[in-house]
Amino acid sequence: MKVPFLNLKAQYDSIAHEVEQSIREVLSTCAFSGGPYVQKFEEEFASFCGCKWAVGVGSGTDALWLALLGLGVQPGDEVITVPNSFIATAEAISLCGAQPVFIDVGEDSFTMNPALLEQAISPRTRAIIPVHLYGQAADMDAILAIADRHGIPVVEDACQAHGAEYKGRRAGSMGIAGCFSFYPGKNLGAYGEAGCVVTKDEDLAKKLRMLRDHGQSQKYYHQLVGINGRMDGIQGAVLSAKLKYLDSWNAFRRTHASFYQEALAEVRALRIPKEMPYAKHVYHVFAVRSPDREGLKQALNASGVECGVHYPVPIHLQQAYAGRGEGEGSFPVAERVAKELLSLPMFPELTTEQVSYICDQIKRFH
C-alpha cells in the first residue's frame, strides 16, 4: 500500500468548487494586494482565535518578525525561545538585531520547560516566544505567570497550532500576540505563502498594519520603517473558504492520532506523542520517538509509507548560529528528541485502512 506523508490534492478536491469560486471573485475585482478579501479573512480568523484583531502578512516568518518589531525589539535585546523549532522562530529574533536565548523543552511535551524560564531572564530580555510545537500548546499559565512577574511580553509561535487549545483558550489568544503560518501543508494552509498575527491589543494591531505596508499610515505617508509584508487577496479568499472546515479537519486529525496511539501502545520500543492534560492537540505533526529512527524510516519507506523528520538539527547546532558557544549537550532534551523523532503520515483525509497499515508495518519492524 502507498501512503503519502501529506495529500493536499485530496483536501483540494473536497472543496474545489468553493475555492475556485473565491479565486474567481478576486480575479474579477482585481483586489490582489490586501483589500476586502484579506480584511474579511482577518475578521473571521480573529473571531476564530478569540482575539479582537488579526493582521494578515506574507508568511509566518513575517508574522513573528513584525510582532517583535511592533513590540520594539531591537539590536542588543534578547528574546527567549526554544531550540527545537523551525529556524524561522530564531530568524525573526535575529532579523530584529536581537539575540535568541534558548532554553530546553519538556521530555513529553516538546515545548518550553517553564521551570527553566526564570533563570534565562536578564535585564536585556524583551520578549518570550513559546512554540506550540506540532499542534500542541505550551504550558502557558506557567510561562505567563513568570513573564508577568518580570513585565515581559509573550509572543506565541502558533505557526503549527491552528485551532489548538490550552485550557479551552485558542492558541494565539493568550500572549500579547499570536503568530501563524499558512504554509500550504499547515492545518489551515494557503495556496502559496501567507501568515497572520492575532492580538487583543489595538495599538499593536495598528502598528503591525503600518509595519507590513512600508510603515505607512496612509499612502506615501511613512511613520515607521517597515517592509512589504502584506497578504495577497487570493490567499485571503482561499483561507476564508477553508477556515469554516478547520475544526472538522482538526477533529479528523485527532481521530487518526487516537488510532495511532491505541494501536501502537503495545510497541515498547516506541514513545508515542502525549497530549498534555492542559492541551487540546491538533496534530499538525504526529511524531513518534524511536531509538532506531533511520531503520524505522527506511522500513516504512520500503513498505510504501512516506515519513518525515522534522528538525533533525536543533537551532543552536545549525551553522547559521555557530559561534555562540552552545555545542552538543547544551540542551539535552531538545537534542535527544531531535535524534529520535519520526513524523508519520497525518492529514485529515487519511483512511482507517491506511493508519492500520502504517501501524502494522511499525509493529513488524519493532
C-alpha positions as CSV (number, residue, x, y, z in Angstrom):
1,M,0.0,0.0,0.0
2,K,1.2,3.5,-0.8
3,V,0.6,6.1,1.9
4,P,1.7,9.7,1.3
5,F,3.1,11.7,4.1
6,L,0.7,14.6,3.1
7,N,-2.0,14.7,0.5
8,L,-3.0,18.3,-0.3
9,K,-4.8,17.2,-3.5
10,A,-7.4,15.2,-1.5
11,Q,-8.3,18.3,0.5
12,Y,-8.4,20.5,-2.6
13,D,-10.7,18.0,-4.4
14,S,-13.2,18.1,-1.4
15,I,-13.6,21.9,-1.6
16,A,-12.5,22.7,-5.2
17,H,-15.7,24.5,-6.2
18,E,-15.7,26.9,-3.2
19,V,-12.0,27.7,-3.5
20,E,-12.2,28.2,-7.3
21,Q,-15.2,30.5,-6.9
22,S,-13.3,32.5,-4.2
23,I,-10.3,32.9,-6.5
24,R,-12.5,34.0,-9.4
25,E,-14.1,36.7,-7.3
26,V,-10.6,38.1,-6.5
27,L,-9.7,37.9,-10.2
28,S,-12.9,39.7,-11.2
29,T,-12.3,42.6,-8.8
30,C,-8.5,42.7,-9.2
31,A,-8.1,43.1,-5.4
32,F,-4.7,41.4,-5.5
33,S,-2.8,43.0,-2.6
34,G,-4.5,43.4,0.7
35,G,-8.1,44.6,0.2
36,P,-11.5,43.3,1.1
37,Y,-10.7,39.6,0.9
38,V,-7.8,39.9,3.2
39,Q,-9.9,42.1,5.6
40,K,-12.7,39.5,5.6
41,F,-10.3,36.7,6.5
42,E,-8.7,38.8,9.2
43,E,-12.1,39.4,10.8
44,E,-13.0,35.7,10.6
45,F,-9.7,34.4,11.9
46,A,-9.6,36.9,14.8
47,S,-13.0,35.7,15.9
48,F,-11.9,32.0,15.5
49,C,-8.9,32.6,17.7
50,G,-10.9,34.6,20.3
51,C,-9.0,37.9,19.6
52,K,-10.2,41.3,18.5
53,W,-7.7,41.9,15.7
54,A,-5.8,39.9,13.1
55,V,-3.2,41.3,10.7
56,G,-2.6,39.3,7.6
57,V,1.0,39.2,6.4
58,G,3.1,37.5,3.8
59,S,4.3,34.4,5.9
60,G,4.7,33.0,9.3
61,T,8.2,34.4,9.4
62,D,6.9,37.9,8.7
63,A,4.3,37.4,11.5
64,L,7.0,36.6,14.1
65,W,9.4,39.3,12.9
66,L,6.8,42.0,12.7
67,A,5.3,41.1,16.1
68,L,8.7,41.6,17.6
69,L,9.4,44.8,15.8
70,G,5.9,46.0,16.8
71,L,6.9,45.4,20.5
72,G,10.1,47.4,20.0
73,V,12.7,44.6,20.0
74,Q,15.9,46.0,18.6
75,P,19.7,45.3,18.4
76,G,21.2,44.5,21.8
77,D,18.0,42.9,23.1
78,E,17.4,39.3,24.0
79,V,14.4,37.1,23.3
80,I,13.9,33.7,25.0
81,T,12.7,30.8,22.9
82,V,13.4,27.1,22.4
83,P,16.0,25.4,20.1
84,N,13.8,22.6,18.7
85,S,11.6,24.7,16.4
86,F,11.8,25.6,12.7
87,I,14.6,28.1,12.3
88,A,12.1,30.9,11.5
89,T,11.5,31.3,15.2
90,A,15.1,32.3,15.8
91,E,15.4,34.1,12.5
92,A,12.7,36.5,13.4
93,I,14.7,37.4,16.5
94,S,17.9,37.8,14.6
95,L,16.2,39.9,11.9
96,C,15.4,42.5,14.7
97,G,19.1,42.5,15.5
98,A,18.4,40.8,18.8
99,Q,19.9,37.6,20.3
100,P,17.9,34.4,20.7
101,V,18.3,32.9,24.1
102,F,17.4,29.2,24.2
103,I,16.0,27.1,27.0
104,D,15.3,23.4,26.9
105,V,11.9,21.7,26.4
106,G,9.8,19.1,28.3
107,E,10.5,15.5,27.6
108,D,6.9,14.7,26.9
109,S,5.5,18.0,25.6
110,F,8.4,19.0,23.3
111,T,7.5,22.6,24.3
112,M,9.2,25.2,26.5
113,N,10.0,24.0,30.0
114,P,8.7,26.7,32.3
115,A,11.0,25.5,35.1
116,L,14.0,26.8,33.1
117,L,12.5,30.1,32.1
118,E,13.2,32.4,35.0
119,Q,16.9,31.7,35.1
120,A,17.2,32.7,31.4
121,I,15.7,36.2,32.0
122,S,18.2,39.1,32.0
123,P,17.9,42.9,32.0
124,R,18.1,42.7,28.2
125,T,15.1,40.3,27.8
126,R,12.4,42.0,25.8
127,A,10.1,39.1,24.8
128,I,9.5,35.4,25.3
129,I,8.4,33.1,22.4
130,P,7.0,29.8,23.5
131,V,6.5,27.5,20.4
132,H,3.3,25.4,20.2
133,L,5.1,22.6,18.5
134,Y,3.5,20.0,16.3
135,G,0.0,21.3,17.2
136,Q,0.2,21.3,21.0
137,A,0.2,24.4,23.1
138,A,3.0,25.1,25.6
139,D,2.2,25.4,29.3
140,M,1.0,29.0,29.0
141,D,-0.2,29.6,32.6
142,A,3.3,28.9,34.0
143,I,5.0,30.9,31.2
144,L,2.7,33.9,31.5
145,A,3.0,34.0,35.3
146,I,6.8,34.3,35.1
147,A,6.6,36.8,32.2
148,D,4.0,38.9,34.0
149,R,6.2,39.0,37.1
150,H,9.0,40.4,35.1
151,G,6.9,42.7,32.8
152,I,8.0,40.8,29.7
153,P,5.6,40.3,26.7
154,V,4.9,36.8,25.4
155,V,4.6,36.2,21.7
156,E,3.1,32.8,20.9
157,D,4.6,31.0,18.0
158,A,1.4,29.2,16.9
159,C,2.6,28.6,13.4
160,Q,1.8,24.8,13.8
161,A,-1.2,25.2,16.1
162,H,-4.2,26.5,14.2
163,G,-7.2,25.6,16.4
164,A,-5.2,24.1,19.2
165,E,-6.3,24.9,22.8
166,Y,-4.9,25.5,26.2
167,K,-7.5,25.0,29.0
168,G,-10.2,26.0,26.5
169,R,-8.4,29.0,25.1
170,R,-7.3,29.1,21.5
171,A,-3.6,29.1,20.7
172,G,-2.5,32.6,19.9
173,S,-5.0,34.3,22.2
174,M,-3.1,34.3,25.4
175,G,0.1,36.3,24.9
176,I,0.3,39.9,23.6
177,A,0.4,38.4,20.1
178,G,-0.1,35.1,18.4
179,C,1.8,34.3,15.1
180,F,0.5,31.9,12.5
181,S,1.9,30.5,9.2
182,F,-0.5,29.4,6.5
183,Y,2.1,27.5,4.5
184,P,0.2,25.0,2.3
185,G,0.9,22.0,4.5
186,K,-0.4,23.5,7.7
187,N,-3.7,22.6,9.3
188,L,-5.0,25.8,7.7
189,G,-2.9,26.2,4.6
190,A,-3.0,28.8,1.9
191,Y,-2.3,28.2,-1.8
192,G,1.1,29.9,-1.5
193,E,2.8,31.8,1.3
194,A,0.8,33.7,3.9
195,G,0.8,34.4,7.7
196,C,-1.1,36.3,10.4
197,V,-0.7,38.0,13.7
198,V,-3.6,38.0,16.1
199,T,-3.8,40.2,19.1
200,K,-6.2,41.8,21.7
201,D,-4.0,45.0,21.7
202,E,-5.4,47.7,19.4
203,D,-2.3,49.8,19.4
204,L,-0.1,46.8,18.5
205,A,-2.6,45.9,15.7
206,K,-2.3,49.4,14.3
207,K,1.4,49.3,14.4
208,L,1.6,45.9,12.7
209,R,-0.6,47.2,9.8
210,M,1.8,50.0,9.2
211,L,4.9,47.8,9.5
212,R,3.6,45.3,7.0
213,D,2.9,48.2,4.5
214,H,6.3,50.0,4.5
215,G,5.5,51.8,7.7
216,Q,2.7,54.0,6.2
217,S,-0.5,55.0,7.9
218,Q,-1.8,56.3,4.6
219,K,-0.4,56.1,1.1
220,Y,3.0,57.8,0.8
221,Y,3.0,59.0,4.5
222,H,5.5,56.8,6.3
223,Q,5.7,57.0,10.1
224,L,7.9,53.9,10.5
225,V,10.5,51.9,8.6
226,G,8.5,48.8,7.6
227,I,8.6,46.1,5.0
228,N,6.4,44.8,2.2
229,G,4.8,42.1,4.3
230,R,1.2,42.2,3.0
231,M,-1.0,39.2,2.5
232,D,-2.3,39.0,-1.1
233,G,-6.0,38.9,-1.9
234,I,-6.1,35.4,-3.4
235,Q,-4.6,33.9,-0.2
236,G,-7.1,35.8,1.9
237,A,-10.0,34.5,-0.2
238,V,-8.7,30.9,-0.1
239,L,-8.2,31.0,3.6
240,S,-11.7,32.3,4.2
241,A,-13.1,29.5,2.1
242,K,-11.1,26.9,4.1
243,L,-11.5,28.3,7.6
244,K,-15.0,27.0,8.1
245,Y,-13.7,23.5,7.8
246,L,-10.7,23.8,10.1
247,D,-12.4,22.5,13.3
248,S,-13.7,19.4,11.4
249,W,-10.3,18.8,9.8
250,N,-8.7,19.0,13.2
251,A,-11.2,16.5,14.6
252,F,-10.2,14.0,11.9
253,R,-6.5,14.6,12.8
254,R,-7.4,13.8,16.5
255,T,-9.2,10.7,15.4
256,H,-6.2,9.5,13.5
257,A,-4.0,10.3,16.4
258,S,-6.2,8.2,18.8
259,F,-6.0,5.3,16.4
260,Y,-2.2,5.5,16.2
261,Q,-1.9,5.8,20.0
262,E,-4.2,2.8,20.7
263,A,-2.6,0.6,18.0
264,L,1.0,1.5,18.9
265,A,0.6,1.4,22.7
266,E,2.0,-2.1,22.9
267,V,5.2,-1.3,21.0
268,R,7.6,-0.8,23.9
269,A,10.5,0.5,21.8
270,L,8.3,3.4,20.6
271,R,7.4,6.5,22.5
272,I,4.1,7.9,21.3
273,P,3.3,11.6,21.5
274,K,1.4,12.6,24.6
275,E,-1.5,15.1,24.8
276,M,-0.7,17.1,27.9
277,P,-3.5,17.5,30.5
278,Y,-4.0,21.2,29.7
279,A,-4.0,20.8,26.0
280,K,-6.2,20.1,23.0
281,H,-3.7,18.8,20.5
282,V,-4.5,19.3,16.8
283,Y,-1.6,17.1,15.5
284,H,-0.1,19.2,12.7
285,V,2.6,16.5,13.1
286,F,2.3,13.1,14.7
287,A,5.9,12.4,15.7
288,V,6.9,9.1,17.4
289,R,10.3,8.6,19.1
290,S,12.3,5.5,18.1
291,P,15.8,4.5,19.2
292,D,16.4,3.4,15.6
293,R,14.7,6.2,13.7
294,E,16.6,5.7,10.5
295,G,16.0,2.0,10.4
296,L,12.2,2.5,11.1
297,K,12.1,5.2,8.4
298,Q,13.7,3.0,5.8
299,A,11.4,0.1,6.7
300,L,8.3,2.2,6.3
301,N,9.5,3.8,3.1
302,A,10.2,0.3,1.7
303,S,6.6,-0.7,2.6
304,G,5.2,2.4,0.7
305,V,4.7,4.7,3.8
306,E,6.2,8.2,3.4
307,C,7.6,9.7,6.6
308,G,9.2,12.9,7.6
309,V,11.9,14.1,10.0
310,H,11.1,17.5,11.5
311,Y,14.1,19.5,12.7
312,P,16.9,16.8,12.9
313,V,19.4,19.5,13.9
314,P,18.3,21.9,16.8
315,I,18.8,25.6,16.0
316,H,21.7,26.1,18.4
317,L,23.7,23.4,16.4
318,Q,22.9,24.9,13.0
319,Q,25.8,26.5,11.1
320,A,23.8,29.7,11.0
321,Y,24.1,30.0,14.8
322,A,27.6,28.7,15.2
323,G,30.0,30.7,17.4
324,R,27.6,31.1,20.3
325,G,29.4,28.5,22.4
326,E,26.4,26.2,22.5
327,G,27.6,22.8,21.5
328,E,26.3,19.3,21.9
329,G,24.9,18.8,25.4
330,S,23.7,22.4,25.8
331,F,20.0,21.5,25.6
332,P,19.9,17.7,26.2
333,V,16.2,17.1,25.8
334,A,15.9,19.0,22.6
335,E,19.0,17.3,21.2
336,R,17.7,13.8,22.3
337,V,14.3,14.2,20.7
338,A,15.8,15.6,17.5
339,K,17.7,12.3,17.0
340,E,14.7,10.1,17.7
341,L,11.5,11.8,16.3
342,L,9.9,10.4,13.2
343,S,6.8,12.0,11.7
344,L,4.2,9.6,10.5
345,P,1.5,10.5,7.8
346,M,-1.0,12.9,9.3
347,F,-3.7,14.7,7.3
348,P,-7.5,14.8,7.6
349,E,-8.2,12.6,4.6
350,L,-6.2,9.6,5.9
351,T,-8.3,6.5,6.0
352,T,-8.6,3.9,8.8
353,E,-7.2,1.3,6.4
354,Q,-4.1,3.5,5.8
355,V,-3.5,4.2,9.5
356,S,-3.9,0.5,10.3
357,Y,-1.4,-0.5,7.6
358,I,1.1,2.0,8.9
359,C,0.8,0.6,12.5
360,D,1.2,-2.9,11.2
361,Q,4.4,-2.0,9.4
362,I,5.8,-0.4,12.6
363,K,4.9,-3.5,14.7
364,R,6.7,-5.7,12.1
365,F,9.8,-3.6,12.5
366,H,9.8,-3.3,16.3
